Amino acid sequence: MLNSLDPQAIRKDIPVPLHYQLSELLNQQIEAGRWRVGEKIPTEEELCALFGLSRTTVRKALDTLVNAGYLTRQKSRGTFVAEKLVEGLVNRAAGFYDDMARQGIRVVSRVLEKRVTQPPDKIARELQLGPGQAVIALDRLRFIRDEPIMLVSCYLPYELCPSLLEEDLTGGLYQLLRQKYGLNIVRARRFLEAVAANDYEAQMLRVKPGAPLMLIESTSYLDDGRPFEYFKARHRGDRTRFIIENYVYGSGEATGVLATSPL
C-alpha cells in the first residue's frame, strides 16, 4: 500500500492544512480502487515516517475518513477500508433489500416490533385511509455484515395484507408482497433530509448521539394507483450514499426528480 503513495504529495509550503491534504490523498486511493474494501491501510507510524508528519496530524486525517465512513477501525487489528452502500433514491421504487441484492450484498433484518394499530392522522392521510381503518406497523433494524445500517418504521393498510404479521419479516418486504399477495409497488414519492441521531437512534445504530443520519420519508403506490406503504427510514450517514438518475424530457425515459419541500 505504501508503494502507491508519493512522499512528495504532501506540500508543507502551502496554506492548506496538512491533515486535510493527507485525508484527501488517502481518499483518492480509495476512490481510485487502489485500496479495496476490507483492506488494511498503512499504520499511523508508517504514514508519519513516509510523509514526515506528526502523529496528531496523521490521526486527525484518519479520524476525518473514519467519521465520513471511508475507513473503519478494528480494535487491536488496525484501520481498514470501509464499504459505502449505494442506494437508488428516486430512479426506481425498489426496497432497500432489493437494492442491496442487486449489488450482491446480503441484508439481515431484526424485527423490533410488529402490530396492528390505528394510524396517526398524517399516515392515514398519506395512505388515504378512512376513520377506523387499521394499519400494520412494522419497526425493523437492518444489518449488513453484522453492522446496523438503517432503522425503519413502515405502515401498510391492514385490509390489503391482513395475515402479514404471520410471515417471516426478516427478508425483503417488497418481494414478499409481490410473491404472496400479488401487490406490486411501482412508484414512490420520497423526501430526503439530513437529521441528527437522537439517543434511541444512536443506541440502535451504534453511533454517537447527534451523529448525522439521512432520513427518507416515503409513500409508495401500487400499480393501480393506490397508496400502499408509508415509511420513515434513518440511514447511517457514514455508511450510505444515494444515487439519483435523471433523464432528459422527451428522451423516452422516465425522469428522476428529487422532491423538495419547505419544512
Contacts in CASP RR format, 6 or more apart in sequence:
PFRMAT RR
TARGET T0000
AUTHOR 0000-0000-0000
METHOD contacts of the structure
MODEL  1
MLNSLDPQAIRKDIPVPLHYQLSELLNQQIEAGRWRVGEKIPTEEELCAL
FGLSRTTVRKALDTLVNAGYLTRQKSRGTFVAEKLVEGLVNRAAGFYDDM
ARQGIRVVSRVLEKRVTQPPDKIARELQLGPGQAVIALDRLRFIRDEPIM
LVSCYLPYELCPSLLEEDLTGGLYQLLRQKYGLNIVRARRFLEAVAANDY
EAQMLRVKPGAPLMLIESTSYLDDGRPFEYFKARHRGDRTRFIIENYVYG
SGEATGVLATSPL
1 29 0 8 1.000
1 35 0 8 1.000
1 39 0 8 1.000
1 40 0 8 1.000
1 41 0 8 1.000
1 42 0 8 1.000
2 42 0 8 1.000
2 46 0 8 1.000
2 50 0 8 1.000
4 29 0 8 1.000
4 34 0 8 1.000
4 35 0 8 1.000
5 25 0 8 1.000
5 29 0 8 1.000
5 42 0 8 1.000
5 50 0 8 1.000
7 50 0 8 1.000
7 51 0 8 1.000
9 21 0 8 1.000
9 25 0 8 1.000
9 51 0 8 1.000
10 18 0 8 1.000
10 21 0 8 1.000
10 22 0 8 1.000
10 25 0 8 1.000
10 51 0 8 1.000
10 52 0 8 1.000
10 53 0 8 1.000
11 21 0 8 1.000
12 18 0 8 1.000
18 53 0 8 1.000
18 57 0 8 1.000
18 61 0 8 1.000
19 57 0 8 1.000
19 58 0 8 1.000
19 60 0 8 1.000
19 61 0 8 1.000
19 64 0 8 1.000
20 61 0 8 1.000
20 64 0 8 1.000
22 47 0 8 1.000
22 51 0 8 1.000
22 53 0 8 1.000
22 57 0 8 1.000
22 58 0 8 1.000
22 61 0 8 1.000
23 61 0 8 1.000
23 62 0 8 1.000
23 64 0 8 1.000
23 65 0 8 1.000
26 41 0 8 1.000
26 61 0 8 1.000
26 62 0 8 1.000
26 65 0 8 1.000
26 71 0 8 1.000
27 65 0 8 1.000
27 70 0 8 1.000
29 35 0 8 1.000
30 65 0 8 1.000
30 70 0 8 1.000
30 81 0 8 1.000
35 41 0 8 1.000
35 81 0 8 1.000
36 81 0 8 1.000
37 81 0 8 1.000
37 82 0 8 1.000
37 83 0 8 1.000
38 80 0 8 1.000
38 81 0 8 1.000
38 82 0 8 1.000
38 83 0 8 1.000
39 80 0 8 1.000
39 81 0 8 1.000
40 77 0 8 1.000
40 78 0 8 1.000
40 79 0 8 1.000
40 80 0 8 1.000
41 71 0 8 1.000
41 79 0 8 1.000
41 80 0 8 1.000
41 81 0 8 1.000
42 50 0 8 1.000
43 78 0 8 1.000
43 79 0 8 1.000
44 55 0 8 1.000
44 58 0 8 1.000
44 59 0 8 1.000
44 62 0 8 1.000
45 55 0 8 1.000
47 53 0 8 1.000
47 58 0 8 1.000
48 54 0 8 1.000
48 55 0 8 1.000
48 58 0 8 1.000
51 58 0 8 1.000
62 71 0 8 1.000
62 79 0 8 1.000
65 71 0 8 1.000
66 72 0 8 1.000
66 73 0 8 1.000
66 79 0 8 1.000
67 238 0 8 1.000
68 238 0 8 1.000
69 82 0 8 1.000
69 84 0 8 1.000
69 237 0 8 1.000
69 238 0 8 1.000
69 239 0 8 1.000
70 81 0 8 1.000
70 82 0 8 1.000
70 84 0 8 1.000
71 79 0 8 1.000
71 80 0 8 1.000
71 81 0 8 1.000
71 82 0 8 1.000
72 79 0 8 1.000
72 80 0 8 1.000
72 81 0 8 1.000
72 82 0 8 1.000
73 79 0 8 1.000
73 80 0 8 1.000
74 80 0 8 1.000
82 239 0 8 1.000
83 144 0 8 1.000
83 145 0 8 1.000
83 239 0 8 1.000
84 239 0 8 1.000
84 240 0 8 1.000
84 241 0 8 1.000
85 100 0 8 1.000
85 103 0 8 1.000
85 105 0 8 1.000
85 144 0 8 1.000
85 149 0 8 1.000
85 239 0 8 1.000
85 240 0 8 1.000
85 241 0 8 1.000
86 103 0 8 1.000
86 241 0 8 1.000
86 242 0 8 1.000
86 243 0 8 1.000
87 96 0 8 1.000
87 99 0 8 1.000
87 100 0 8 1.000
87 235 0 8 1.000
87 240 0 8 1.000
87 241 0 8 1.000
87 242 0 8 1.000
87 243 0 8 1.000
88 94 0 8 1.000
88 99 0 8 1.000
88 242 0 8 1.000
88 243 0 8 1.000
88 244 0 8 1.000
88 245 0 8 1.000
89 190 0 8 1.000
89 192 0 8 1.000
89 216 0 8 1.000
89 242 0 8 1.000
89 243 0 8 1.000
89 244 0 8 1.000
89 258 0 8 1.000
90 188 0 8 1.000
90 190 0 8 1.000
90 244 0 8 1.000
90 256 0 8 1.000
90 257 0 8 1.000
90 258 0 8 1.000
90 259 0 8 1.000
91 243 0 8 1.000
91 244 0 8 1.000
91 245 0 8 1.000
91 254 0 8 1.000
91 256 0 8 1.000
93 185 0 8 1.000
93 186 0 8 1.000
93 187 0 8 1.000
93 188 0 8 1.000
93 220 0 8 1.000
93 221 0 8 1.000
94 102 0 8 1.000
94 174 0 8 1.000
95 172 0 8 1.000
95 173 0 8 1.000
95 174 0 8 1.000
96 107 0 8 1.000
96 142 0 8 1.000
96 150 0 8 1.000
96 152 0 8 1.000
96 233 0 8 1.000
97 107 0 8 1.000
97 109 0 8 1.000
97 142 0 8 1.000
97 171 0 8 1.000
97 172 0 8 1.000
97 173 0 8 1.000
97 174 0 8 1.000
97 175 0 8 1.000
98 172 0 8 1.000
98 174 0 8 1.000
98 175 0 8 1.000
100 106 0 8 1.000
100 107 0 8 1.000
100 144 0 8 1.000
101 107 0 8 1.000
105 144 0 8 1.000
106 144 0 8 1.000
107 142 0 8 1.000
107 143 0 8 1.000
107 144 0 8 1.000
107 171 0 8 1.000
107 172 0 8 1.000
108 142 0 8 1.000
108 143 0 8 1.000
108 144 0 8 1.000
108 170 0 8 1.000
109 140 0 8 1.000
109 141 0 8 1.000
109 142 0 8 1.000
109 143 0 8 1.000
109 169 0 8 1.000
109 170 0 8 1.000
109 171 0 8 1.000
109 172 0 8 1.000
110 140 0 8 1.000
110 141 0 8 1.000
110 143 0 8 1.000
110 170 0 8 1.000
111 138 0 8 1.000
111 139 0 8 1.000
111 140 0 8 1.000
111 169 0 8 1.000
111 170 0 8 1.000
112 139 0 8 1.000
112 140 0 8 1.000
112 141 0 8 1.000
113 137 0 8 1.000
113 138 0 8 1.000
113 139 0 8 1.000
114 136 0 8 1.000
114 137 0 8 1.000
114 138 0 8 1.000
114 139 0 8 1.000
114 165 0 8 1.000
114 169 0 8 1.000
115 136 0 8 1.000
115 137 0 8 1.000
115 165 0 8 1.000
116 134 0 8 1.000
116 135 0 8 1.000
116 136 0 8 1.000
116 137 0 8 1.000
116 158 0 8 1.000
116 165 0 8 1.000
117 134 0 8 1.000
117 135 0 8 1.000
117 137 0 8 1.000
118 132 0 8 1.000
118 134 0 8 1.000
118 135 0 8 1.000
119 127 0 8 1.000
119 129 0 8 1.000
119 133 0 8 1.000
119 134 0 8 1.000
119 135 0 8 1.000
119 137 0 8 1.000
119 155 0 8 1.000
123 129 0 8 1.000
123 135 0 8 1.000
123 155 0 8 1.000
123 230 0 8 1.000
124 130 0 8 1.000
124 133 0 8 1.000
126 219 0 8 1.000
126 227 0 8 1.000
126 230 0 8 1.000
127 135 0 8 1.000
127 155 0 8 1.000
127 156 0 8 1.000
127 157 0 8 1.000
127 219 0 8 1.000
127 227 0 8 1.000
127 228 0 8 1.000
127 229 0 8 1.000
127 230 0 8 1.000
128 226 0 8 1.000
128 227 0 8 1.000
129 135 0 8 1.000
129 157 0 8 1.000
133 157 0 8 1.000
133 158 0 8 1.000
133 159 0 8 1.000
134 158 0 8 1.000
134 159 0 8 1.000
135 155 0 8 1.000
135 156 0 8 1.000
135 157 0 8 1.000
135 158 0 8 1.000
136 155 0 8 1.000
136 156 0 8 1.000
136 157 0 8 1.000
136 158 0 8 1.000
136 161 0 8 1.000
136 164 0 8 1.000
136 165 0 8 1.000
137 153 0 8 1.000
137 154 0 8 1.000
137 155 0 8 1.000
138 153 0 8 1.000
138 154 0 8 1.000
138 155 0 8 1.000
138 156 0 8 1.000
138 169 0 8 1.000
138 173 0 8 1.000
139 151 0 8 1.000
139 152 0 8 1.000
139 153 0 8 1.000
140 151 0 8 1.000
140 152 0 8 1.000
140 154 0 8 1.000
140 169 0 8 1.000
141 148 0 8 1.000
141 150 0 8 1.000
141 151 0 8 1.000
141 152 0 8 1.000
141 204 0 8 1.000
141 205 0 8 1.000
142 148 0 8 1.000
142 149 0 8 1.000
142 150 0 8 1.000
142 151 0 8 1.000
142 152 0 8 1.000
143 149 0 8 1.000
147 206 0 8 1.000
147 239 0 8 1.000
148 204 0 8 1.000
148 205 0 8 1.000
148 206 0 8 1.000
148 236 0 8 1.000
149 205 0 8 1.000
149 235 0 8 1.000
149 236 0 8 1.000
149 239 0 8 1.000
149 240 0 8 1.000
150 205 0 8 1.000
150 233 0 8 1.000
150 234 0 8 1.000
150 235 0 8 1.000
150 236 0 8 1.000
150 240 0 8 1.000
151 201 0 8 1.000
151 204 0 8 1.000
151 205 0 8 1.000
151 233 0 8 1.000
151 234 0 8 1.000
152 231 0 8 1.000
152 232 0 8 1.000
152 233 0 8 1.000
152 234 0 8 1.000
153 231 0 8 1.000
153 232 0 8 1.000
153 233 0 8 1.000
154 173 0 8 1.000
154 229 0 8 1.000
154 230 0 8 1.000
154 231 0 8 1.000
154 232 0 8 1.000
155 229 0 8 1.000
155 230 0 8 1.000
155 231 0 8 1.000
156 164 0 8 1.000
156 228 0 8 1.000
156 229 0 8 1.000
157 228 0 8 1.000
160 181 0 8 1.000
160 183 0 8 1.000
160 228 0 8 1.000
161 177 0 8 1.000
161 181 0 8 1.000
161 183 0 8 1.000
164 181 0 8 1.000
167 176 0 8 1.000
167 180 0 8 1.000
169 176 0 8 1.000
174 185 0 8 1.000
177 183 0 8 1.000
177 184 0 8 1.000
177 185 0 8 1.000
178 184 0 8 1.000
183 222 0 8 1.000
183 228 0 8 1.000
184 222 0 8 1.000
184 223 0 8 1.000
185 220 0 8 1.000
185 221 0 8 1.000
185 222 0 8 1.000
185 228 0 8 1.000
185 229 0 8 1.000
186 221 0 8 1.000
186 222 0 8 1.000
186 223 0 8 1.000
187 220 0 8 1.000
187 221 0 8 1.000
187 225 0 8 1.000
188 218 0 8 1.000
188 219 0 8 1.000
188 220 0 8 1.000
188 221 0 8 1.000
189 218 0 8 1.000
189 219 0 8 1.000
189 221 0 8 1.000
189 259 0 8 1.000
190 216 0 8 1.000
190 217 0 8 1.000
190 218 0 8 1.000
190 259 0 8 1.000
191 216 0 8 1.000
191 217 0 8 1.000
191 218 0 8 1.000
191 259 0 8 1.000
191 260 0 8 1.000
191 261 0 8 1.000
192 214 0 8 1.000
192 215 0 8 1.000
192 216 0 8 1.000
192 242 0 8 1.000
192 258 0 8 1.000
193 214 0 8 1.000
193 215 0 8 1.000
193 217 0 8 1.000
193 263 0 8 1.000
194 212 0 8 1.000
194 213 0 8 1.000
194 214 0 8 1.000
194 215 0 8 1.000
195 212 0 8 1.000
195 213 0 8 1.000
195 214 0 8 1.000
195 215 0 8 1.000
195 234 0 8 1.000
196 209 0 8 1.000
196 210 0 8 1.000
196 211 0 8 1.000
196 212 0 8 1.000
196 213 0 8 1.000
197 205 0 8 1.000
197 207 0 8 1.000
197 208 0 8 1.000
197 209 0 8 1.000
197 210 0 8 1.000
197 211 0 8 1.000
197 212 0 8 1.000
197 213 0 8 1.000
197 234 0 8 1.000
198 209 0 8 1.000
198 210 0 8 1.000
199 209 0 8 1.000
201 207 0 8 1.000
201 213 0 8 1.000
201 234 0 8 1.000
202 208 0 8 1.000
202 209 0 8 1.000
202 210 0 8 1.000
202 211 0 8 1.000
205 211 0 8 1.000
205 213 0 8 1.000
205 234 0 8 1.000
205 236 0 8 1.000
207 213 0 8 1.000
207 236 0 8 1.000
207 238 0 8 1.000
211 236 0 8 1.000
211 237 0 8 1.000
211 238 0 8 1.000
212 237 0 8 1.000
212 238 0 8 1.000
213 234 0 8 1.000
213 235 0 8 1.000
213 236 0 8 1.000
213 237 0 8 1.000
214 234 0 8 1.000
214 235 0 8 1.000
214 236 0 8 1.000
214 237 0 8 1.000
214 240 0 8 1.000
214 242 0 8 1.000
215 232 0 8 1.000
215 233 0 8 1.000
215 234 0 8 1.000
215 235 0 8 1.000
216 231 0 8 1.000
216 232 0 8 1.000
216 233 0 8 1.000
216 235 0 8 1.000
217 231 0 8 1.000
217 232 0 8 1.000
218 229 0 8 1.000
218 230 0 8 1.000
218 231 0 8 1.000
218 232 0 8 1.000
218 233 0 8 1.000
219 227 0 8 1.000
219 229 0 8 1.000
219 230 0 8 1.000
220 227 0 8 1.000
220 228 0 8 1.000
220 229 0 8 1.000
220 230 0 8 1.000
220 231 0 8 1.000
221 227 0 8 1.000
221 228 0 8 1.000
222 228 0 8 1.000
244 256 0 8 1.000
244 258 0 8 1.000
245 256 0 8 1.000
246 255 0 8 1.000
246 256 0 8 1.000
246 257 0 8 1.000
247 253 0 8 1.000
247 254 0 8 1.000
247 255 0 8 1.000
247 256 0 8 1.000
248 255 0 8 1.000
249 255 0 8 1.000
END
